Amino acid sequence: MSDLMETVLIERTRELIPDDNVEQKKMFGSTCFMVNGNMLICASKRGLMARVGKDQEAEALSKPHATPCRPAGRPMPGFIRVEPEGIESDKDLKSWVDLARNYVCALPPKQAKPRKSKSGKARP
């Protein structure tokens, strides 16, 4: 997937997540969408990483173009990787976003961690 296609995927994904409490962050070398501080979806050149939760993982893995998420070779339970072919249509992308939202929106909000200054001390 090219940089342009990645940008388009990020825009398509953002349109499907209209909540005010959504934050866009650079993580994992990609763009992640967070809801109430919890990671929802990560869009990249490699496709999509969706947080579906352990209970929905088997169902998600039964879908075409879905594989377990294993960054750095370690499994990430509850996260699914979707190849670009599995999110070409808006309908397919929406189904992954909706599946992730069902799980993530039920999680309690995460508290923001205090940012550290260059001296290594937490800032107020």
N, C-alpha and C positions, 0 to 999 in steps of 0.2 A: 504494500500500500504506500502510495506517495505522501509527501507532506500535505499536498492539497487535499487528498482524500481523507487524511487524518483530520484536517481542519474542518472539512465538511461533516465528518462523523461526529466531531465534538459539537458542532452547531446543531446537527440533527438530534443528538442526545439531549442537549440543553433545552431544546424546544419541547421535549417530552417530560421535562421536570420543571413545571411552572411554579413550584412552591417558593415562597419568600425565604424560607429557612434553608435554602440550598446554597452551598458554597462551592466554588470551583477552585481546585488546588492542583499544583504540580506535584505529582508523586509517582514513583515507579517509572520515571522517565516518560510519563504520559500526563494526561489531564484527568483528574478524578473529580467526581461530584459527590459531595458530602451532604447528608441531611441530618440536621441537629448534631453535627460533629461526627457522625458515623458514615463510613465509606459506603456508597451505594453502587456506583459504576465507575469504571476507569476505561476511557476511550483512548486507543493508541493505534499506531501503524499495524500492530499485530492483531488488532480486532478489539474485543471487549472483554473486560474482566468484570463479572457481575457477582455481587454478594447476595446469595440466595438463602444462606443458612443451611445448617446440617440437615434439617428435616426435609427441605425441598431439593437437596443435592441430587439424590437418585433420580427424581423426576426431571430435573434440569439436564442431567447427563444423558438421559434417553433421547434428548432432542438432537436433530442433525447439527453437526459442526461444533458440538460442545465437548469439552474435555476438562479433566480436573486441572485446577490452577496449581502450577508447581514452579513458582519463581525460585531461582537458585537451586532447583532440584528438590526442594522440600515441599510437601503437599500443604495447601492452605485449605483446611476443611471449611466447607460452607461457601467457597468461592469457585466460580466456574469461568473457564476461558472459552470464548466464542470466536471462532475463526471469522475473518471478514466475509466469507461466503454466507455465513449464518445471519448476517445483519444487513444484507444488501437492500432489502425492502424495508419501508417504513413500518409495515406490519410486523415483520420479524424483530426489528429493533425495539418497537413498542412492547412486544411480548416479553423481551428480556428486561426492559426497564420496569415494567409492571411487576414481574416476578420478584425483582430485587426490591422494589418499593414495598411490596407486601411484607417482606421480612424486615427491612431496615426501618420503616416507619413505625413498627411495633417496638423497636428498641428504645430504651431510655436515652434521653439526650446525654451526650458526653460533655463533661466539663472541660473547658479550654485549659491547656497546661500553660503555666506562666513561661514566657519567653525568657531565655537567658541572655544576658548582656555579653559583650566580648570578654569581660572579666570572669565569666563563668557563674556569676550570681544571678538569681532570678530577679527580673524587673517587676516592680509593683504593678 
